[in-house]
């Protein structure tokens, strides 16, 4: 027992004092430092305290960073991070993100990126700069994949100067010349070999005076040709590398390029007026499939068509095999009234319909709220001038006035992309490049329309696309030129600058 204010354990360098209040009630039993000991050791204690607190703070931040969280200095909040991955063709482009240049070049992966908007810029010697605003989303990877860098100087090479029509540019250039020859263009022009074809086909090809259609099957040499012999028209199906040669007169010779679809290498679908035909080349058999048809397409291994029924309603049908005797499946009734319908079907069987009338062009969507629900119809836009589907990006480009818009099927959102000086024409898409025409000029752009590069100016002319976006071809009058957008010096022919090739008979 000790009294109030007495020392205990006097030999200990850390003395302890016990205090009492009146009535001998203990009010403190905690060790305290003497005034001198406290003054002597407080720096060490402070350092230890700071070290311990710092250790636990750094450990907590390391765990937070490792699990994908970061402190946003602007808002002083903890956020789940995302990933920004950038690749380009060619690789090796310097990447600038929000005006800060990382040490690495493409391919570049920025991990633990805070969610939000980023501005990226790619530069590479000899190529046009590329800029785009992207959005990093929490706990997701944002990919700018295979950005197609366009050459700073687009090289134009003259290919031929007496061409009246181009049949195909995919793997070889097949053309029809002013001298009425079907030729294959290359370092030297050679006539297409028609000697193996039936006599009647050879005779018509030899007498051809013009072409109104040329459409090749994607994976074979078979090509459909609309041939003029004076005022007479023929639809010819030929294989320039083989024996196939078949001729068809009325009504198949009245088909237009946009209404002829290859089903496979031996079968076709043709919409002529309001009549839908199927053509089996192996059986040499033409069948009238349906009447009162306002639009048709073949995609995803199925035929889709719209016809007007006896009640005046426009009905959308689907047929997985238009050559058997089973009836087509009706998938939607009471579509918008139109003189003609253009049908677009995505790989996921989502459907867009462009209803075309003399004074209006409405774009409609057929989709489901969930997998079990029925299709529902909703209007996407009015006064639509043209459409183009991007299979890689799963989006539908459409033109309203001078504005190019895009509908994202996955997000079910529509975005205005870019406005042009006049109404643009969507030509096509290859790889990550979209080709358009506006104000008597041809352009190439990325799918976001953030970067638009002029290819060439031409009031008249046709831009021809091949299998990829490395080069394109321009036919103006009788002059055919190759434009190299990427990989300089590696056009279709590996041509030298200024090289001019003249076709046979010129």
LUMKE-237229 format. One record per residue (C-alpha): residue number from 1; x, z, y. Coordinates in nm, 3 decimals. Layout:
<atoms>
ATOM     n        px        pz        py
ATOM   NUM         X         Z         Y
...
</atoms>
This chain:
<atoms>
ATOM     n        px        pz        py
ATOM     1     0.000     0.000     0.000
ATOM     2     0.138    -0.098     0.342
ATOM     3     0.022    -0.022     0.688
ATOM     4    -0.101    -0.255     0.957
ATOM     5     0.180    -0.487     1.084
ATOM     6     0.445    -0.372     0.831
ATOM     7     0.691    -0.618     0.675
ATOM     8     0.700    -0.677     0.305
ATOM     9     0.970    -0.856     0.107
ATOM    10     1.222    -0.820     0.393
ATOM    11     1.500    -0.990     0.191
ATOM    12     1.311    -1.319     0.170
ATOM    13     1.413    -1.575     0.433
ATOM    14     1.042    -1.655     0.473
ATOM    15     0.899    -1.308     0.570
ATOM    16     0.533    -1.237     0.518
ATOM    17     0.328    -1.010     0.741
ATOM    18    -0.002    -0.860     0.655
ATOM    19    -0.247    -0.776     0.933
ATOM    20    -0.540    -0.541     0.934
ATOM    21    -0.832    -0.497     1.161
ATOM    22    -0.979    -0.156     1.225
ATOM    23    -1.134    -0.033     0.909
ATOM    24    -0.834    -0.155     0.702
ATOM    25    -0.993    -0.498     0.635
ATOM    26    -0.739    -0.770     0.561
ATOM    27    -0.779    -1.073     0.791
ATOM    28    -0.476    -1.284     0.683
ATOM    29    -0.261    -1.317     0.375
ATOM    30    -0.095    -1.656     0.450
ATOM    31     0.279    -1.680     0.495
ATOM    32     0.387    -1.758     0.849
ATOM    33     0.722    -1.845     0.990
ATOM    34     0.896    -1.622     1.228
ATOM    35     0.945    -1.769     1.571
ATOM    36     1.315    -1.839     1.510
ATOM    37     1.266    -1.987     1.160
ATOM    38     0.989    -2.214     1.287
ATOM    39     1.204    -2.345     1.570
ATOM    40     1.494    -2.405     1.335
ATOM    41     1.304    -2.603     1.059
ATOM    42     1.019    -2.790     1.232
ATOM    43     1.202    -3.127     1.253
ATOM    44     1.262    -3.122     0.879
ATOM    45     0.903    -3.028     0.809
ATOM    46     0.778    -3.302     1.042
ATOM    47     0.998    -3.560     0.871
ATOM    48     0.876    -3.450     0.529
ATOM    49     0.516    -3.463     0.647
ATOM    50     0.554    -3.812     0.798
ATOM    51     0.732    -3.936     0.484
ATOM    52     0.462    -3.805     0.254
ATOM    53     0.181    -3.946     0.468
ATOM    54     0.365    -4.279     0.504
ATOM    55     0.428    -4.301     0.131
ATOM    56     0.063    -4.253     0.044
ATOM    57    -0.047    -4.493     0.322
ATOM    58     0.193    -4.766     0.205
ATOM    59     0.096    -4.710    -0.156
ATOM    60    -0.272    -4.738    -0.067
ATOM    61    -0.208    -5.059     0.133
ATOM    62     0.001    -5.204    -0.152
ATOM    63    -0.279    -5.139    -0.399
ATOM    64    -0.531    -5.283    -0.152
ATOM    65    -0.315    -5.595    -0.096
ATOM    66    -0.254    -5.644    -0.468
ATOM    67    -0.626    -5.634    -0.538
ATOM    68    -0.702    -5.893    -0.269
ATOM    69    -0.791    -5.685     0.036
ATOM    70    -0.635    -5.694     0.382
ATOM    71    -0.675    -5.520     0.715
ATOM    72    -0.817    -5.749     0.983
ATOM    73    -0.628    -5.641     1.297
ATOM    74    -0.885    -5.802     1.528
ATOM    75    -1.178    -5.603     1.393
ATOM    76    -0.988    -5.318     1.222
ATOM    77    -1.190    -5.364     0.906
ATOM    78    -1.089    -5.412     0.543
ATOM    79    -1.186    -5.754     0.407
ATOM    80    -1.173    -5.922     0.068
ATOM    81    -0.935    -6.218     0.101
ATOM    82    -0.954    -6.578    -0.018
ATOM    83    -0.715    -6.859    -0.110
ATOM    84    -0.635    -7.176     0.086
ATOM    85    -0.477    -7.452    -0.125
ATOM    86    -0.359    -7.781     0.031
ATOM    87    -0.227    -8.090    -0.149
ATOM    88    -0.158    -8.435    -0.010
ATOM    89    -0.078    -8.789    -0.121
ATOM    90     0.214    -8.833    -0.084
ATOM    91     0.329    -8.473    -0.113
ATOM    92     0.591    -8.320     0.115
ATOM    93     0.382    -8.314     0.433
ATOM    94     0.454    -8.029     0.675
ATOM    95     0.154    -7.799     0.708
ATOM    96     0.067    -7.622     1.033
ATOM    97    -0.203    -7.353     1.011
ATOM    98    -0.340    -7.221     1.340
ATOM    99    -0.027    -7.354     1.520
ATOM   100     0.204    -7.156     1.289
ATOM   101     0.430    -7.354     1.055
ATOM   102     0.500    -7.207     0.710
ATOM   103     0.837    -7.281     0.553
ATOM   104     0.676    -7.468     0.263
ATOM   105     0.530    -7.815     0.252
ATOM   106     0.252    -7.963     0.044
ATOM   107     0.154    -7.865    -0.215
ATOM   108     0.089    -7.532    -0.042
ATOM   109    -0.112    -7.231    -0.159
ATOM   110    -0.185    -6.957     0.093
ATOM   111    -0.293    -6.646    -0.095
ATOM   112    -0.459    -6.335     0.048
ATOM   113    -0.592    -6.531     0.346
ATOM   114    -0.843    -6.344     0.558
ATOM   115    -1.192    -6.498     0.556
ATOM   116    -1.266    -6.714     0.857
ATOM   117    -1.196    -7.047     1.026
ATOM   118    -0.854    -7.210     1.009
ATOM   119    -0.722    -7.525     1.176
ATOM   120    -0.480    -7.718     0.957
ATOM   121    -0.254    -8.007     1.057
ATOM   122    -0.040    -8.220     0.826
ATOM   123     0.249    -8.434     0.950
ATOM   124     0.475    -8.667     0.754
ATOM   125     0.724    -8.925     0.879
ATOM   126     0.574    -9.273     0.871
ATOM   127     0.216    -9.150     0.835
ATOM   128    -0.072    -9.071     1.066
ATOM   129    -0.122    -8.698     1.138
ATOM   130    -0.414    -8.531     0.966
ATOM   131    -0.616    -8.244     1.120
ATOM   132    -0.918    -8.053     1.002
ATOM   133    -1.104    -7.724     1.050
ATOM   134    -1.159    -7.540     0.722
ATOM   135    -1.337    -7.218     0.627
ATOM   136    -1.181    -6.961     0.394
ATOM   137    -1.447    -6.762     0.211
ATOM   138    -1.399    -6.412     0.072
ATOM   139    -1.303    -6.402    -0.296
ATOM   140    -1.304    -6.784    -0.323
ATOM   141    -1.051    -7.066    -0.324
ATOM   142    -1.082    -7.325    -0.047
ATOM   143    -0.918    -7.649    -0.160
ATOM   144    -0.812    -7.940     0.058
ATOM   145    -0.730    -8.155    -0.241
ATOM   146    -0.531    -8.481    -0.241
ATOM   147    -0.546    -8.550     0.132
ATOM   148    -0.486    -8.926     0.159
ATOM   149    -0.222    -8.972     0.428
ATOM   150    -0.259    -9.310     0.601
ATOM   151     0.044    -9.512     0.708
ATOM   152     0.123    -9.496     1.079
ATOM   153     0.160    -9.875     1.078
ATOM   154    -0.083   -10.060     0.852
ATOM   155     0.084   -10.375     0.723
ATOM   156    -0.121   -10.695     0.704
ATOM   157    -0.011   -10.968     0.463
ATOM   158    -0.169   -11.313     0.449
ATOM   159    -0.281   -11.390     0.095
ATOM   160    -0.462   -11.724     0.128
ATOM   161    -0.602   -11.945     0.401
ATOM   162    -0.868   -12.158     0.231
ATOM   163    -1.101   -11.903     0.070
ATOM   164    -1.478   -11.932     0.102
ATOM   165    -1.573   -11.645    -0.134
ATOM   166    -1.395   -11.365    -0.317
ATOM   167    -1.522   -11.288    -0.666
ATOM   168    -1.324   -10.972    -0.743
ATOM   169    -1.021   -10.770    -0.628
ATOM   170    -1.012   -10.486    -0.883
ATOM   171    -0.714   -10.580    -1.103
ATOM   172    -0.675   -10.945    -1.005
ATOM   173    -0.806   -11.144    -0.712
ATOM   174    -1.050   -11.413    -0.821
ATOM   175    -1.170   -11.644    -0.547
ATOM   176    -1.348   -11.969    -0.469
ATOM   177    -1.164   -12.211    -0.241
ATOM   178    -1.264   -12.470     0.014
ATOM   179    -1.163   -12.735    -0.239
ATOM   180    -1.429   -12.602    -0.480
ATOM   181    -1.183   -12.440    -0.721
ATOM   182    -1.219   -12.104    -0.898
ATOM   183    -0.870   -11.956    -0.875
ATOM   184    -0.674   -11.643    -0.956
ATOM   185    -0.453   -11.550    -0.661
ATOM   186    -0.100   -11.421    -0.695
ATOM   187     0.252   -11.535    -0.607
ATOM   188     0.111   -11.873    -0.709
ATOM   189    -0.254   -11.971    -0.739
ATOM   190    -0.383   -12.071    -1.080
ATOM   191    -0.722   -12.211    -1.172
ATOM   192    -0.943   -11.980    -1.376
ATOM   193    -0.940   -12.091    -1.738
ATOM   194    -1.286   -12.227    -1.822
ATOM   195    -1.181   -12.457    -2.108
ATOM   196    -1.308   -12.217    -2.376
ATOM   197    -1.656   -12.190    -2.226
ATOM   198    -1.962   -12.390    -2.341
ATOM   199    -1.982   -12.744    -2.205
ATOM   200    -2.290   -12.682    -1.987
ATOM   201    -2.120   -12.386    -1.820
ATOM   202    -1.798   -12.581    -1.759
ATOM   203    -1.998   -12.864    -1.604
ATOM   204    -2.179   -12.634    -1.360
ATOM   205    -1.859   -12.450    -1.265
ATOM   206    -1.683   -12.781    -1.202
ATOM   207    -1.968   -12.896    -0.976
ATOM   208    -2.004   -12.570    -0.781
ATOM   209    -2.044   -12.616    -0.406
ATOM   210    -2.093   -12.252    -0.307
ATOM   211    -2.149   -11.893    -0.418
ATOM   212    -2.415   -11.643    -0.318
ATOM   213    -2.331   -11.360    -0.561
ATOM   214    -2.030   -11.218    -0.745
ATOM   215    -2.051   -10.888    -0.933
ATOM   216    -1.808   -10.782    -1.203
ATOM   217    -1.867   -10.531    -1.483
ATOM   218    -1.654   -10.222    -1.422
ATOM   219    -1.463   -10.209    -1.753
ATOM   220    -1.459   -10.569    -1.875
ATOM   221    -1.378   -10.918    -1.749
ATOM   222    -1.745   -11.019    -1.747
ATOM   223    -1.864   -11.128    -1.405
ATOM   224    -2.204   -11.240    -1.279
ATOM   225    -2.189   -11.537    -1.042
ATOM   226    -2.463   -11.680    -0.826
ATOM   227    -2.368   -12.049    -0.812
ATOM   228    -2.489   -12.326    -0.584
ATOM   229    -2.472   -12.686    -0.704
ATOM   230    -2.604   -12.864    -0.399
ATOM   231    -2.947   -12.707    -0.346
ATOM   232    -2.982   -12.590    -0.707
ATOM   233    -2.905   -12.227    -0.797
ATOM   234    -2.770   -12.086    -1.123
ATOM   235    -2.692   -11.737    -1.242
ATOM   236    -2.379   -11.762    -1.456
ATOM   237    -2.228   -11.484    -1.668
ATOM   238    -1.867   -11.569    -1.754
ATOM   239    -1.550   -11.413    -1.888
ATOM   240    -1.255   -11.599    -1.732
ATOM   241    -1.026   -11.459    -2.002
ATOM   242    -1.254   -11.537    -2.297
ATOM   243    -1.526   -11.757    -2.443
ATOM   244    -1.834   -11.611    -2.276
ATOM   245    -2.026   -11.847    -2.054
ATOM   246    -2.405   -11.836    -2.011
ATOM   247    -2.635   -11.998    -1.755
ATOM   248    -2.977   -11.882    -1.635
ATOM   249    -3.223   -12.058    -1.408
ATOM   250    -3.553   -11.939    -1.265
ATOM   251    -3.635   -11.656    -1.210
ATOM   252    -3.296   -11.487    -1.265
ATOM   253    -3.120   -11.723    -1.024
ATOM   254    -3.316   -11.561    -0.737
ATOM   255    -3.154   -11.217    -0.771
ATOM   256    -2.958   -11.071    -0.478
ATOM   257    -2.626   -10.882    -0.524
ATOM   258    -2.774   -10.538    -0.447
ATOM   259    -3.053   -10.587    -0.703
ATOM   260    -2.831   -10.681    -1.000
ATOM   261    -2.696   -10.391    -1.206
ATOM   262    -2.473   -10.396    -1.512
ATOM   263    -2.602   -10.162    -1.785
ATOM   264    -2.309   -10.235    -2.014
ATOM   265    -2.085   -10.535    -2.084
ATOM   266    -2.370   -10.718    -2.264
ATOM   267    -2.682   -10.608    -2.075
ATOM   268    -2.809   -10.626    -1.718
ATOM   269    -3.102   -10.513    -1.504
ATOM   270    -3.236   -10.742    -1.229
ATOM   271    -3.500   -10.674    -0.964
ATOM   272    -3.642   -11.000    -0.829
ATOM   273    -3.919   -10.960    -0.574
ATOM   274    -4.144   -10.695    -0.729
ATOM   275    -4.061   -10.786    -1.090
ATOM   276    -3.802   -10.593    -1.292
ATOM   277    -3.620   -10.784    -1.568
ATOM   278    -3.376   -10.687    -1.841
ATOM   279    -3.121   -10.931    -1.979
ATOM   280    -2.952   -10.898    -2.320
ATOM   281    -2.656   -11.137    -2.328
ATOM   282    -2.580   -11.082    -2.697
ATOM   283    -2.934   -11.184    -2.792
ATOM   284    -2.965   -11.430    -2.501
ATOM   285    -3.298   -11.263    -2.429
ATOM   286    -3.472   -11.209    -2.095
ATOM   287    -3.764   -10.966    -2.072
ATOM   288    -4.007   -10.884    -1.792
ATOM   289    -3.983   -10.504    -1.795
ATOM   290    -4.224   -10.398    -1.518
ATOM   291    -4.430   -10.534    -1.227
ATOM   292    -4.515   -10.402    -0.879
ATOM   293    -4.168   -10.245    -0.860
ATOM   294    -4.042   -10.141    -0.516
ATOM   295    -3.699   -10.013    -0.616
ATOM   296    -3.473    -9.970    -0.919
ATOM   297    -3.127    -9.852    -1.016
ATOM   298    -2.927    -9.780    -1.330
ATOM   299    -2.708    -9.470    -1.331
ATOM   300    -2.604    -9.185    -1.562
ATOM   301    -2.703    -9.399    -1.861
ATOM   302    -3.066    -9.424    -1.745
ATOM   303    -3.286    -9.668    -1.559
ATOM   304    -3.484    -9.532    -1.265
ATOM   305    -3.755    -9.737    -1.097
ATOM   306    -4.055    -9.693    -0.868
ATOM   307    -4.379    -9.884    -0.918
ATOM   308    -4.724    -9.875    -0.766
ATOM   309    -4.992    -9.773    -1.015
ATOM   310    -5.359    -9.872    -1.033
ATOM   311    -5.454    -9.584    -0.800
ATOM   312    -5.218    -9.702    -0.529
ATOM   313    -4.970    -9.420    -0.583
ATOM   314    -4.596    -9.479    -0.599
ATOM   315    -4.456    -9.333    -0.922
ATOM   316    -4.093    -9.272    -1.019
ATOM   317    -4.006    -9.351    -1.382
ATOM   318    -3.699    -9.286    -1.595
ATOM   319    -3.597    -9.472    -1.914
ATOM   320    -3.290    -9.383    -2.120
ATOM   321    -3.315    -9.710    -2.317
ATOM   322    -3.498    -9.994    -2.143
ATOM   323    -3.441   -10.222    -2.446
ATOM   324    -3.647   -10.027    -2.699
ATOM   325    -4.026   -10.015    -2.714
ATOM   326    -4.073    -9.654    -2.613
ATOM   327    -4.248    -9.612    -2.275
ATOM   328    -4.062    -9.483    -1.974
ATOM   329    -4.104    -9.122    -1.861
ATOM   330    -4.298    -9.055    -1.541
ATOM   331    -4.105    -8.790    -1.350
ATOM   332    -4.277    -8.785    -1.008
ATOM   333    -4.600    -8.923    -0.862
ATOM   334    -4.719    -8.981    -0.507
ATOM   335    -4.389    -9.081    -0.347
ATOM   336    -4.395    -9.187     0.020
ATOM   337    -4.560    -9.524     0.082
ATOM   338    -4.302    -9.794     0.149
ATOM   339    -4.248   -10.166     0.128
ATOM   340    -3.925   -10.097    -0.063
ATOM   341    -3.748    -9.793    -0.205
ATOM   342    -3.377    -9.734    -0.254
ATOM   343    -3.300    -9.481    -0.528
ATOM   344    -2.987    -9.269    -0.555
ATOM   345    -2.927    -9.037    -0.850
ATOM   346    -2.639    -8.788    -0.868
ATOM   347    -2.454    -8.703    -1.193
ATOM   348    -2.667    -8.385    -1.204
ATOM   349    -2.987    -8.596    -1.191
ATOM   350    -3.069    -8.494    -0.835
ATOM   351    -3.256    -8.777    -0.667
ATOM   352    -3.267    -8.917    -0.315
ATOM   353    -3.513    -9.190    -0.215
ATOM   354    -3.492    -9.404     0.097
ATOM   355    -3.841    -9.528     0.185
ATOM   356    -3.804    -9.855     0.378
ATOM   357    -4.081    -9.987     0.604
ATOM   358    -4.066   -10.237     0.892
ATOM   359    -4.080    -9.961     1.154
ATOM   360    -3.937    -9.660     0.967
ATOM   361    -3.672    -9.563     0.714
ATOM   362    -3.722    -9.210     0.580
ATOM   363    -3.478    -9.031     0.349
ATOM   364    -3.643    -8.800     0.095
ATOM   365    -3.508    -8.557    -0.164
ATOM   366    -3.645    -8.473    -0.506
ATOM   367    -3.507    -8.143    -0.632
ATOM   368    -3.594    -7.821    -0.812
ATOM   369    -3.599    -7.462    -0.691
ATOM   370    -3.478    -7.362    -1.039
ATOM   371    -3.415    -7.523    -1.376
ATOM   372    -3.768    -7.463    -1.504
ATOM   373    -3.952    -7.578    -1.192
ATOM   374    -4.108    -7.918    -1.130
ATOM   375    -3.954    -8.163    -0.887
ATOM   376    -4.055    -8.109    -0.528
ATOM   377    -4.041    -8.363    -0.246
ATOM   378    -3.886    -8.284     0.093
ATOM   379    -3.787    -8.505     0.383
ATOM   380    -3.422    -8.501     0.484
ATOM   381    -3.413    -8.743     0.777
ATOM   382    -3.596    -9.021     0.961
ATOM   383    -3.469    -9.353     1.098
ATOM   384    -3.187    -9.369     0.843
ATOM   385    -2.980    -9.687     0.877
ATOM   386    -2.759    -9.658     0.570
ATOM   387    -2.650    -9.429     0.287
ATOM   388    -2.340    -9.378     0.071
ATOM   389    -2.295    -9.126    -0.211
ATOM   390    -1.964    -8.942    -0.251
ATOM   391    -1.929    -8.867    -0.623
ATOM   392    -1.615    -8.655    -0.577
ATOM   393    -1.756    -8.439    -0.299
ATOM   394    -2.114    -8.439    -0.433
ATOM   395    -2.251    -8.528    -0.092
ATOM   396    -2.467    -8.803     0.051
ATOM   397    -2.356    -8.972     0.373
ATOM   398    -2.636    -9.115     0.586
ATOM   399    -2.650    -9.276     0.930
ATOM   400    -2.907    -9.184     1.194
ATOM   401    -2.859    -9.369     1.521
ATOM   402    -2.485    -9.355     1.594
ATOM   403    -2.429    -9.034     1.397
ATOM   404    -2.289    -9.007     1.046
ATOM   405    -2.432    -8.708     0.860
ATOM   406    -2.371    -8.558     0.517
ATOM   407    -2.603    -8.375     0.281
ATOM   408    -2.430    -8.137     0.038
ATOM   409    -2.627    -8.128    -0.289
ATOM   410    -2.453    -7.809    -0.408
ATOM   411    -2.516    -7.611    -0.088
ATOM   412    -2.840    -7.797    -0.003
ATOM   413    -2.731    -7.823     0.360
ATOM   414    -2.705    -8.114     0.602
ATOM   415    -2.422    -8.150     0.856
ATOM   416    -2.364    -8.389     1.147
ATOM   417    -2.011    -8.525     1.100
ATOM   418    -1.923    -8.776     1.372
ATOM   419    -2.083    -8.995     1.637
ATOM   420    -1.960    -9.350     1.697
ATOM   421    -1.985    -9.588     1.991
ATOM   422    -2.253    -9.788     1.811
ATOM   423    -2.439    -9.768     1.481
ATOM   424    -2.175    -9.751     1.205
ATOM   425    -2.200    -9.932     0.873
ATOM   426    -2.092    -9.740     0.562
ATOM   427    -1.893    -9.983     0.346
ATOM   428    -1.774    -9.769     0.055
ATOM   429    -1.550    -9.487    -0.066
ATOM   430    -1.234    -9.492    -0.275
ATOM   431    -1.047    -9.173    -0.369
ATOM   432    -1.060    -8.953    -0.057
ATOM   433    -1.110    -9.242     0.187
ATOM   434    -1.436    -9.364     0.340
ATOM   435    -1.445    -9.715     0.491
ATOM   436    -1.678    -9.798     0.779
ATOM   437    -1.738   -10.062     1.046
ATOM   438    -1.832    -9.991     1.407
ATOM   439    -1.793   -10.177     1.738
ATOM   440    -1.649   -10.488     1.566
ATOM   441    -1.374   -10.280     1.405
ATOM   442    -1.305   -10.154     1.055
ATOM   443    -1.201    -9.790     1.012
ATOM   444    -1.087    -9.556     0.736
ATOM   445    -1.162    -9.184     0.745
ATOM   446    -1.153    -8.874     0.527
ATOM   447    -1.482    -8.742     0.381
ATOM   448    -1.515    -8.488     0.663
ATOM   449    -1.486    -8.766     0.924
ATOM   450    -1.233    -8.545     1.105
ATOM   451    -0.967    -8.819     1.108
ATOM   452    -1.073    -9.177     1.183
ATOM   453    -0.805    -9.447     1.183
ATOM   454    -0.856    -9.806     1.294
ATOM   455    -0.765   -10.066     1.033
ATOM   456    -0.828   -10.394     1.211
ATOM   457    -1.056   -10.549     1.468
ATOM   458    -1.287   -10.828     1.350
ATOM   459    -1.623   -10.932     1.496
ATOM   460    -1.704   -11.113     1.174
ATOM   461    -1.559   -11.072     0.830
ATOM   462    -1.590   -10.882     0.506
ATOM   463    -1.383   -10.582     0.398
ATOM   464    -1.323   -10.582     0.022
ATOM   465    -1.240   -10.262    -0.167
ATOM   466    -1.044   -10.244    -0.492
ATOM   467    -1.012    -9.967    -0.748
ATOM   468    -0.827    -9.728    -0.517
ATOM   469    -0.747    -9.668    -0.151
ATOM   470    -0.389    -9.801    -0.150
ATOM   471    -0.490   -10.136    -0.005
ATOM   472    -0.798   -10.330     0.102
ATOM   473    -0.863   -10.697     0.171
ATOM   474    -1.018   -10.865     0.472
ATOM   475    -1.185   -11.206     0.457
ATOM   476    -1.239   -11.360     0.802
ATOM   477    -1.355   -11.719     0.788
ATOM   478    -1.132   -11.873     0.522
ATOM   479    -0.836   -11.637     0.583
ATOM   480    -0.782   -11.363     0.323
ATOM   481    -0.540   -11.081     0.414
ATOM   482    -0.421   -10.770     0.235
ATOM   483    -0.400   -10.446     0.436
ATOM   484    -0.163   -10.183     0.296
ATOM   485    -0.275    -9.831     0.384
ATOM   486    -0.039    -9.635     0.160
ATOM   487     0.286    -9.678    -0.033
ATOM   488     0.458    -9.932     0.196
ATOM   489     0.588   -10.245     0.026
ATOM   490     0.368   -10.193    -0.281
ATOM   491     0.066   -10.411    -0.226
ATOM   492    -0.099   -10.596    -0.510
ATOM   493     0.172   -10.863    -0.512
ATOM   494     0.465   -10.661    -0.373
ATOM   495     0.466   -10.921    -0.097
ATOM   496     0.734   -10.951     0.168
ATOM   497     0.633   -10.925     0.537
ATOM   498     0.508   -11.256     0.668
ATOM   499     0.464   -11.399     0.316
ATOM   500     0.201   -11.672     0.306
ATOM   501     0.054   -11.812    -0.012
ATOM   502    -0.164   -12.123    -0.018
ATOM   503    -0.409   -12.183    -0.297
ATOM   504    -0.414   -12.493    -0.510
ATOM   505    -0.552   -12.804    -0.348
ATOM   506    -0.501   -12.693     0.014
</atoms>
